[in-house]
């Protein structure tokens, strides 16, 4: 259950950051690079939440 709560919190924060960065007036090549980096970060967050990748750099959220 703790894994699911952590994953939900990380995805909500990730979505808010994605939305805020998406509102920035970035040139097209920079926006493409930022979009690819965000997708890679999303994959890493999901894989580390389920233990596929070691996620020592993602702190565990205690509620």
N, C-alpha and C positions, 0 to 999 in steps of 0.2 A: 504494500500500500504506500509505503514511503517513497518507493521508486516512481510510482504514478504521480504522486503529488509533486515531487521534484521535477518530473518531466513536464507536467502541466505549467508549473511556475516558470520554468526555463522557456517553454514555447510561447507563453504570454509575453514575457520580457523580450524574447527574440522578435516576436511579431510587432511589438511597439517600436523597437529599434529599427526594424525593417521599414515600417511605415514612416518614421521620422526621416530616415535616410532617403526614402523614396520621394519625399517632398522637397529635397534639396535640388536646386537647379544645376545638375551636373551635366557636363558634356556627354555625348552618346558613348564614346569609348570608355570613359571613366565609369559611367553607369553600368555598362556591361561587365566590367571587371568587378565592381562592387557586388553586382547581382550574383556572379559566379562564386565570389568569396562567401556571400551569405548562404548560398545553397550548400557549399562545402561545410560551413560551420553548422548548419542545420543537420546535415547527415552525421557529423561528429557528435553533436549533442544527443541525437537519438540513439546512435550506436553505443555511446558510453553510458547512457541511462540504462540500457538493457544488458550491459556488461560485456559486449562484444569487444569494445576497445577499453583499455584502462583509462578511467576518467578521473584521475587524481587531481587534475587541474580544475575540474568542475566541483565547487564546494557543495556539500550536502546541506540542504535547507532544513532547518529544524523548526517546526511549527508547534 
